[in-house]
Amino acid sequence: MKTINPSRRRFLKVSSLLSLPIISLAGSKQLFSAGSANKYGIKGQQAPDLEIDYWIDANGQQSQFSQQQLKNKWVYLKCFQNWCPGCHKYGFPALKKVADAFHQENRVEVLAVQTVFEGFASNTKESIRELQIRYQLPIMMGHDPGDPAGDHHPRTMRDYRTGGTPWVVIISPEGQVIYNDFHIDAEKFISYLEKQLG
């Protein structure tokens, strides 16, 4: 019998509450959220560098990633696992909307990283390209594996203190994490960011 990882169990319990809070603008209380996972995440801190060895570009070709790509940009970072049901139900549809909305906008970088902390046989490098095709994602995607024989949590997960998958991080052009949580309301976020971009 398959057991459910505690982080996934927590996600399933709170998923009905997820419509999520973030940064406030003058006169607005909440932008894209209803509840926050404050025991996780690094909201208000500078975003750590993404130190990931394996990336594919928007066409599925193995590619190099430079932290310079994110300099002075809004960053939408999606952490996922291939076998994560919440990623498929909530995460990838939201990611697709955001990626499509800002595909031609050079002031926004949309990235997805598979942060593998379980299911090492299913959450593979090869699955990244399959997901990129399945969801028609015109973005760079990375693979950050934990060590099945040691610390199961990959570096990105530790650095950003993610609560599991799916997980969304929004980084301002100043490099500060302004939002991190299990889910995001894509339409509200798109509307917010369009206003910020003018």
N, C-alpha and C positions, 0 to 999 in steps of 0.2 A: 504494500500500500504506500502510495506517495505521500510524504509529509509536506506540509506547507511551511516555508521559511517564516520565522517570526515577523520579518519586515514586510513580507507579502501579506501575512495575516493581518497586520496592522493596517496596511493599505486597504484591504478588503473591508475592514471595519469602518474606516473613515471615508471611503470613496464616495458614499452618498452625501457627505458634507462638503465635498470639494467643489467649490466654485471660487476661489482664493483671494488675501489682502496684499497690497504691495506698497508702493510709494504713494504718498498723498500729494495731490495737487491742491492749490488753494480752492477751498470750497468743496472738495470731495473727500469722503471718508475712506472708501475702499475702491480699488480699481478693478483688480481681476481676481479677487479671492474672498472666501468666506471664513476660512479657518487657517491657522498657521501651525506648522510643525516646529515650534520654537526650540524644542530640545535638539533639533538637527539644524544643519545649515550654518552659514557664516554671513548672514545678512549684515550689512554695514561695514564689512571688512574689505580689504583689497583682495581681488581675485588672485589666487595662486596661478603660476604658469601651468599650462597643460603639458605635462611631460609624458607623452604617449608615443610609443615607437611605431605603431601601425595606423596608417590613414589611407583612405581611398578618396579620390576627388569626385566631383559631381558625375563623372562618366564611369566611375567604378575602377579607375586605374590607381594602382598603388602610388601614393604621393607623399611629398614632404610637407610638413606643417611648420610654420614659423610663428612664434608668439607675436611677431611684428604685424601679422595679418589682423590682429585684434586691436591694434593701437588706435585710439581715438574713435572707436566704433561702439555702437550698441551690439551686445552679444547675447544671442539666445542659445543657451547650451542645454541640450536634452540628454539626460542619462537614461539608458534603457538596457534591457536584456531581451534577447530573442524570445525566450520562453515565458516572458512576463505577461500575464493576461491583461493587467491594467495598462501596460504599454500599448497593446494592440487596441484596447477599447477606448482609451483616453489619450495616451501619449502621442502615438503616431498620427492620429487624425488632427490633433492640435498642431503638431510639428509641421505637418503638410500645409495647413492653412497659413502658418507664419512664414514658412519657406516660400510658398507661392506669392504671398503678399509682398515680400521684400527681396525677391529673387534678383531684381534689377537695381536694387538700392545699395550703392557702394559704402554707405555709412552704417550698414547693418551686416553682421556676420551671423549666420545660422549654422550651428554645428550639432552633431549628435555623436555621443560616445557610448559604446557598449561597456558598461562597468560590471565586469563579471565577478560575482562573489558566490555563485552557486551554479549548478547545472553546467559544468565546464564542457561536457560533451555536446550540449545543445547550443550554448552561447559562444559560438566560434567566430573566427575571422571571416569564414566563408558566408556565415549568415548575414553579415553586414551588407554585402552586395545584394543578397536575395531580398532583404528588407528595403534597400534603396530602390530596387526595381519594383517591388510589390507596391510601395507607397509613392512611387515616382518622385523621389526626393532629389532635387538638384543642388545638393549640398555636400560638403566634406563630412565624412563619417570616420570615427576612430574606434579602435579596439583596445581596451585597457583591462587585461586579465589579472585577476588575483592569482595567488599561488595555491593550487589545490593541496599541496603537501605542507603548506606553511600558513602565512597570513592570507586568508581568503579574500580580504578586502583590497581591491586595487588602489593605486595611488590617488586617482581622481576622487574616488569615494572617500578616502581618508582626508585628503586636503580640503574638500568642499563639505565634509561632514554630511554627506547625503543620507537620507533615511531609507535608501533602497532604490527600487525602480518601480514605476517611472519617477523621474525627478527633473525639475526644471530650474535652471539658474538664469537670471537676467543680470547682465553686467553693464554698467553705465560707460560712456566714453572715457570717463576718468578712471576706469578700472575697478570701480567699487561694485560689490555684489549688492543689488538693491532688492532682489527677490530670490527666494529659494523655497520650493515646496513640491509636494507630490504631483500637483496638477495646476493647470492655468486655464482661464477662460480665454481662448485664442482671440475671439472677436473683440473683447474688451482690451486685450493687450495690443492688438493691431491698431485699434482706434487710438489708444493712448500714444503708441509710438509714432503713428502718423502725425499727431499733434506736436510731438517733441521735434520731429524732423522738419516741421513747417511745410 
